[in-house]
Amino acid sequence: IKAPSSTPTHETILLVHLGHFLRVIPINIGAHYSNVIRIYVQHNQTLKKSAFSHPCAVSPTHT
Protein backbone atom coordinates (compact mmCIF):
# COMPACT_ATOMS: atom_id res chain seq x y z
CA ILE A 1 0.00 0.00 0.00
CA LYS A 2 1.52 3.28 -1.12
CA ALA A 3 0.93 6.33 1.03
CA PRO A 4 -0.36 9.41 -0.81
CA SER A 5 2.29 12.06 -1.39
CA SER A 6 0.19 14.73 0.33
CA THR A 7 0.55 13.10 3.76
CA PRO A 8 4.14 12.66 5.01
CA THR A 9 5.14 9.12 5.92
CA HIS A 10 6.29 8.12 9.38
CA GLU A 11 9.88 7.92 8.15
CA THR A 12 9.97 11.47 6.83
CA ILE A 13 8.43 12.77 10.07
CA LEU A 14 11.16 10.96 12.02
CA LEU A 15 13.83 12.38 9.72
CA VAL A 16 12.50 15.90 10.20
CA HIS A 17 12.50 15.48 13.98
CA LEU A 18 15.98 13.96 13.88
CA GLY A 19 17.28 16.85 11.81
CA HIS A 20 15.73 19.28 14.27
CA PHE A 21 17.34 17.54 17.25
CA LEU A 22 20.71 17.43 15.50
CA ARG A 23 20.49 21.20 15.04
CA VAL A 24 19.32 21.91 18.59
CA ILE A 25 21.52 19.53 20.60
CA PRO A 26 24.94 21.07 19.74
CA ILE A 27 23.61 24.51 20.64
CA ASN A 28 22.38 23.25 24.00
CA ILE A 29 25.61 21.36 24.69
CA GLY A 30 27.69 24.41 23.74
CA ALA A 31 25.68 26.66 26.02
CA HIS A 32 25.86 24.13 28.84
CA TYR A 33 29.62 23.66 28.56
CA SER A 34 30.33 27.38 28.36
CA ASN A 35 28.32 27.75 31.57
CA VAL A 36 30.24 24.92 33.24
CA ILE A 37 33.59 26.35 32.14
CA ARG A 38 32.65 29.82 33.38
CA ILE A 39 31.59 28.46 36.79
CA TYR A 40 34.74 26.31 36.95
CA VAL A 41 36.98 29.30 36.22
CA GLN A 42 35.21 31.45 38.80
CA HIS A 43 35.48 28.64 41.37
CA ASN A 44 39.19 28.24 40.62
CA GLN A 45 39.80 31.96 41.10
CA THR A 46 38.02 31.99 44.47
CA LEU A 47 39.97 28.89 45.50
CA LYS A 48 43.26 30.57 44.63
CA LYS A 49 42.26 33.75 46.48
CA SER A 50 41.28 31.84 49.61
CA ALA A 51 44.45 29.73 49.41
CA PHE A 52 46.68 32.79 49.14
CA SER A 53 44.91 34.56 51.99
CA HIS A 54 45.20 31.46 54.16
CA PRO A 55 48.38 31.55 56.28
CA CYS A 56 49.00 27.80 56.04
CA ALA A 57 49.24 27.92 52.25
CA VAL A 58 52.04 30.50 52.42
CA SER A 59 53.97 28.82 55.22
CA PRO A 60 57.04 26.83 54.10
CA THR A 61 55.96 23.75 56.07
CA HIS A 62 53.26 22.98 53.51
CA THR A 63 55.50 23.10 50.41
MOGIKA-V128204 format. One record per residue. RES is the residue in three letters. OMEGA is omega in radians with two decimals (999 if undefined). Layout:
BEGIN
res->{RES RES}
omega->{OMEGA OMEGA}
END
This chain:
BEGIN
res->{ILE LYS ALA PRO SER SER THR PRO THR HIS GLU THR ILE LEU LEU VAL HIS LEU GLY HIS PHE LEU ARG VAL ILE PRO ILE ASN ILE GLY ALA HIS TYR SER ASN VAL ILE ARG ILE TYR VAL GLN HIS ASN GLN THR LEU LYS LYS SER ALA PHE SER HIS PRO CYS ALA VAL SER PRO THR HIS THR}
omega->{-3.13 3.12 3.09 -3.04 -3.10 3.13 -3.14 3.13 -3.13 -3.11 -3.12 3.09 3.12 -3.13 3.13 3.12 -3.14 3.11 3.12 3.14 -3.13 3.07 -3.01 -3.02 -3.14 3.12 -3.14 3.14 3.13 3.13 -3.12 -3.09 3.10 3.06 -3.11 -3.13 -3.14 3.12 -3.12 3.13 3.12 -3.13 3.12 -3.13 3.13 3.10 3.14 3.14 -3.11 3.13 -3.13 -3.13 -3.13 -3.08 -3.09 -3.10 -3.10 -3.07 -3.07 -3.10 -3.08 3.14 999}
END
